[in-house]
Amino acid sequence: MHPDIHLTLHHARATELRAETGAPGPVRAGRAHNLRTRLGWTLIEVGLRLATRPGTAAAAH
């Protein structure tokens, strides 16, 4: 199955399940969401730099 179709089906099913439970849909606060995203990617970048720095255990393996 093509990935785009799978993702579309997933979103449709998630919407159906939310409707059945009466739960609210996904809420994205524009500015807060952007801050979380930037912070997350920054943490990933720092982790990768630490893991690949010469002299670390991860780089030795």
Steps between C-alpha positions, in 0.01 A plus 500: 500500500634845413612695812279800420192278481595330827537838672166622363327185624666541840373858532150398393490217754636725777226752426237225518634374832506852647139551389397174668661594830398864492861607543602834352714501188868582496574852616808682386585830658697670225777667695527236774509222240780674311700542819459131591608399151808722503594383849457136402720529194761690701511220758538243224785699345679530836456129565642410162798730552570344839465148363739561210757710684849344494585319819145400593395141553248521215767605252728214611250232402 
